[in-house]
Amino acid sequence: MSSVWDFVWIALFLALALGQSEDPFAEFDTDETVVIEPDDYDIEVENSPEETVEVQEPDDTEDDQIVIEDEDFEGINPSEKAPSGSNELNIVNAPVNMKGHWEDYYLEIIGLIGVFVYALNFYTGKSINNRLANAWFEHHKKLLSDAFCIVGDDGVSKEISEDVLVKESENRFVLWCTGRVGCEGIKIEIKLLRRQDLISVLSQIFKPQSDTITITTYLAPEDMDHVVLAIMPRKGLKRLQQEVQDLAHFATEKKTDKFDLPSQLGILAEFSEVSNEFLSIPVCKTIAENIDVFDSIHFSDYYTGFKISQESQTETERPSPVKRLIFNFVIPGHGKRTKSTIMETTEPLLRMALHMMIKVHKFKLSKENKNKADKHRVQVEEEYLKQTHNQRQEAAQQRRDERKRMEKEKIQELDPEAQRRYEEREYKKSMRRSGPRVKQLKVKTG
């Protein structure tokens, strides 16, 4: 990318240098003196010391129309030409400046340079992202092929396809894998920087970001017990606990003293039994050795995503809990290292993710903690049903109020007699509703 910026600086320097060329009107700057004599134009010059100019104001009483009479043109022959004399206007052909100058088009030049640089950056950034994504897939292909039967299915064709890295955008690639005991499949998202966008490249200078790898594991209901666990940096631990629904309902922060984890990481879990089971010594060692690549881990049997505000939530929205394992990894270098070998740094963490999938499938909670987990989930369901019931009641009340308002507006448009009849009819309806209900029985007489 440095070559692109070198070209930009050279182009701007040339544009500024061209802006300081010679004056386009320099050929008209001559030393000749042009003398205009009064006789050439039949001009009378009076050498009076003082000149008095009288301005006569128009009379408002006069008609604005000009009346032309034939008597004003008596003795004038229209066919006669005007006598030639010294008062004729002599037009001299001035030289036309046909020479173009670069400084007259410096705005167009800068615009063309900007378009060229943007297009050059687009194709360069697109090729870099394609190379990085393919390098990651080629390096981890053997590991994924040993763990799954199908690697790289496009999910569109009826026949099974393999080795397909789906390109969703110029900086986002998706790889689907399936055919493994203990899970329905995994989705690997390669989220690269927007190197094809010049504005994003400029913002990267002030706010550096990194390429990321997200691995989402889809589990069947019988493949996972009640497990809620999250390992992530402490600076975003509290915020995510408030925003993610399952962490807000079930997880609490656990101490990291007995785990050999880096100090910048925190743990959220529903039970200590869960954190003790999954954060084994090999797992903690792998995370510590690859802390510059590790971002977060989130296991949940009740994953419903982020919280939905009450203003935007409608009565038809019902989050369906699913079982998910989510691994987030970071490519080191903040996007500056664009060599293909940098994509190999996630291999140890990918092996750890495959190992933890097996442990989740085999893990079973103790009977006591399982009963507690069942109670927690029942309470969450009751709270949600209560919340949705209140929302439905409020929505129904709003509809009734809106109907009454429309009826009042309609009544105001009626004449007094029609309003009186309408009020009597409504009064009778209200009396029938408030009165006791009497059931009528018809008896047939023989």
N, C-alpha and C positions, 0 to 999 in steps of 0.2 A: 504493500500500500504506500510505501514511502516514495516510490517512483511516480505515483499519481500526484502526490503533493508537490514534488519537484517540478513536474510539468505545469502545475497550477501557478506556482511562483514565477516561472519563466514566462508564461503567457501574460500574467499581469504586468511584469516588468516591461515586456515589449509594448503592451497597450499604453502604458504611461510614457514610454520613450517616444512612441509615435505621436502622442498628444502634444509634444513640444517641437514640432517641425516648423517650417517657415510659414509666414502669414499668407493666406490665399489671395489677398488683395495687394501683395507687394508689387506686382507688375504694373499696377496703376499709380504707384508712388514715383512720379518723375519730377525733375527739376524745372520743367517748362512752365512758363507763366502765361496764363490765358487772359488776354485783355479784351474786355467787352466794351465796344464804343456805342454811344447812344445812337449814332447815325444809322447803325446797322438795323436797328429795330424801330426807327422813326419815333424816338422818344423825345418829348419836349421837356427840357430841364429849365426851371426858373430859379434864378438865384435871389430869391426873396428872403429876407432875414427872418420873417415870421410867416407862418402859414396858418390860416384859420379854416377849419373844416366845420361846415355847418351841416347838421343832421336834421332833416325834416321828418318829423314823426308822421306816420300815415294817418289819414283822416278816417275815423271809424264810420263816417256817414257814407263814404264812397263805396261803390259796389266792388266786390272782389273780382268780378269777371272782367276780362280784357276784351274790349270790342275792337276788332280790326276792320277798317273801312278801306274800300278801294281807292279813295282819294289820297290815302297816305302813300301810295305806290305809283302816283302819276309821273310819267316821264321816265320810268325805269323799264328797260327791255330785259326780260328774264333770259333771253337767248344770248345776250352779250356776256362775254367772259370778263372777269375782273382784270383790270389792267395790272400788268406785271410791274412790280416796282421793288424798291429796296426793303419793303416791309414784309416780304415773304419769309416764312419760317424755313430755315435750312436745317434739316435733320442729319446729323453726322452719325454714321454707324460706329458705335463703341465696340471695342473688342470684347468678345464673350469669353469668360473664364471656363474653359472646358477641362481643365486639369483637376483631377480628383485628389483629395487629401485624406489621409487616414484619420486625422483627428475629427473629421466630420462624421465619422461612423464609429466612434469609440464605444457608444452604448450598444450598438448592434454587435460589435466585436466581443465585448464582455459577455453579452447574452449568449452568443454562439459558443464561446469558451466554456461558460457554465453548463450549457446543454451537453457539450462534448465530455466534460469532466464527469457529469452525472451519469451519462451513458457508460463511460469507461469504468466508473466505480461500480455500476450495476452489474456489468458482465464479469468484472474481476471478483466482486464479493460473492456473486452467485457461484462461480467456479470454485472459490475457496470453500464455501459451505458444502457443495456437492462432494468435493474431495475429502473433507473431514468426515462427513456422514458415511461415505463408502469405506473410508479407512477404519472407522469404528466397527462397522458391520463385518468387514473382512477379518479383522483381528479377533472378534468374539464369535465368529460363525461356528468354529469347531466346538467351543464350549457350549453354545446353545444347541447345536446338533446332537451332542451327547446327552443333553437333558430333556429335549423335546423331540417328538417324532416329526413334526412339521415346523419348519422355521421359515418365515417370510411369506405367509399366505396373504394374498391381496384382499381377501374377503369379499370380492365382487364376482369373480367367475365361478361357475357351477363346479368345474373341476378343481381339484386341489392343486394349488400352485406353490412353489417354494422359491426361496432366495429373492423375494421381492421386497425392496425397501420403498414403502409408499411415501411419495413426496407430496405433502399437503400444501406446502408453500416453499418459497425460496430459502427459508431458514428453519423449516420444521419438517421432520421426517419421522415416520412411524413404522415399527416392525412388530408383526403379530407372530406369536409362537403358541402352539398347542400340542396336545398329545403327551400328557404327563400325569402320573398318579398324584392325587392330592390337590389338584387345581384344574380349573377349566381352561386356563390359558393365561398368558401375560401379554401386556402391551408396553412396548419400549418406545418412549418418545424422546427423540434427539432434538432438543430445543437449542438452536444455535443463535448467535447474535445476528442482527439484521445488517450484515455487511454489505448487502446490495443497496441499502438506503444511505445516501450521502448524509442526510440529516442525522440519522442514528449513529453514523461513524463520527460525526462531529460531537454529538452529545456523549459519546464514549470517552472523549478526552476529558470532560469535566466530571462525568459520573460513570466510572468503569463498572462493567458488569461481566458476567462469565457465562460460558456455554454450560448447559445443564443436561442431565440424563435422568428421566423419570421412568421407573419401572412399576407398573400397576398389575397386581396379581388378582385375578377373578376366581373366587372360591365358591363352591356349592355350599348349601346350608349344612350338610353333614361333614364338610371338610374342616370345620373350625369350631372350637368351643367358645365360651364367653371370654374374649380376650380384648382388652383395650390397653395399648401401650404406645408411647411416643418418645423418641429420643431426638432432640433438636437443640440448637444453640439457645443459651439462656436469654439472650437479648430479645428473642421473639417468642419465648415460652408463654409468658402471661397473655400476650396478645392472641396467640393461636388458641389458648385455652378458653378465651372468651368468645372467639369467633367460630370455632369448629364445634358442632353440636355434640358429638359423642364425647369429646374431651371435656366439654363444659358440664355434661350430665354425670359422667362416671369417673373420670380420671382425677387424681390428686398428685401433687408433686412428691416425689420420693427422694430420699437422700442418696447421694452418689459416692459416699465414703467407702463402702465395701466393694465398689466396682472400680476396676482399673480403667477409668475413662478420663479423657482430658477435662480439665476444669471448666472449659467454656461450654460444655454440654450439660443439659438437664434432662430429667426423666419424669414422665407423666405416666401413671399406671393406675388401674382400678384396684388391684391387689398386689401386695409384695410378692406373692407366689408367682405371679406372671413375670415380673422383672427379674426375679432370681432364676427362673427357668430359662429365659431367652438370652439374658446378658451373661453368657458363660465366659470363661477365660479366653478361649480362642476368638470369640466374637469381639470382646473388648479390646483384645490385642490388635485385631485387624482394623478396627475403627481408629485406634490410637496411631497406628503406623500410617494410615491413609487419611489423617484428619484434614489435609488440604483438599481432599477429594470428597469427603463425606459431608452431606448437608443435613439429612433428616431421615427418620424411619417412623412410620405410622401404621400400626396394626389395629384393626377394629372389626368386631362382628356386628356392629350397629352403626355403620358409617352412613351418614345422611348429608355429608357436605357441610358447607358453611351455613350459619344461621340466616334465616330470612326475616327481615323486619316486618313488624305487624302491619305497617302501612302498605307494603307491597304484597303481603300474603293474602290470598283469596281463600274462600271456603272450599274450593275444589283442589287446592294444593295439599297433597299429603305425601311427605317424604317417605320413600320406601327404604327401610334399612337394608343394607347389603353388607357382605363380608369382603373386606379388601385388605391387601398388604401393599403399602406404597413406600418405595425407596426413592430418595432424591439424592443424586450425586452431582458434583460440580467439576467441570474441567478446569484445572489450574491455569493461571497465567492471565486472567481477566481479559481473555480474547486477544492478547498480543501474540501469543505463541500459536501460530497457525500451521505448524508442521503436522504431518499425519501421525508421527510417533506419539504425540501428546494424547491421542485418543486411547492409547493402551493403558493409561493410568487407572481406569475404572475396572480392570479385570479382577483384582482381589476382592473388591466390593461386590461385583457380580457373583463371584463364587460364594461369598457370604450370604447373599440374597437367596441363592438356590438352596443353600444349607438350611436357612431359616424357614423356607417354605416346607421342608420336610418336618422340621420340628413343630411347626404350627399344626400340621396335619395329625401328628401323633400326640400332641399335648391334650391332657384332660384335667380340668379343674378338680380340686377336692370337693367333696360333697357339701361341706359347710359354705365354702366360697361360691359354689354353684347356686345354692339356695339364695344367698345374698344377691348374686348377680341377677337371678330371676326376679327378685323383688324390685331391684333397681329399675329393670326394664319395664315391669308392670306399672311402676309409679310414673315413669316417663310417658308411657302410653296414656295413662289416665290424665296427666297434665295436658297432654296434647289434645285429647278429646274434649276436656273442659275448655281449653282455649278456643278450639274450633267451634264448640257449642256457643260460647259467648259471641264469637264473630258472626255466627249464623243469626243469632238473636239480634245483634246490632244491625246486620244487613236487612233483616225482615222489618225491623222498626223503621229503618230509613226508607224502605219501599212504601210502608204504610203512610209515613209522613209525606212522602212525595205524592202519593195518590190523593191524600186529603188536600194538599196544596193545589193540585190540578183541579180538583172538584170546586174549591173555593173560587178559583179564577174563572171556571166555567159558569158558576152561579152569578158572579158579578156581571156577566155579559147578558143575563136574562132580564126580562121586564119584571116589575114588582109582582104581578099576578103569578107568573111562572115561578118566581122565587118562593112565594107563599105556598104554592102547591108542592114544590120540591121539599120545603121544610116540613110540611105536614106528612109527606110520605116517609121522610127519614125519621120523623118522630114515631110513627107507627112501627117502623122496623125496629127501632131501639126498644120500644115497649114490648114487642114480641120476644126480643132476645132476653130482656130482663125478667119477663114473666115466667111462671112455672110451666114446665113442659107437661102436657096432658096427652096421654096416649089414648087414641080412639080405637075402640073395638067394635066391629060390626058383627051383630048376632043375627043369624038366620033363623027365622021362625018357621016351623013346619007348617 
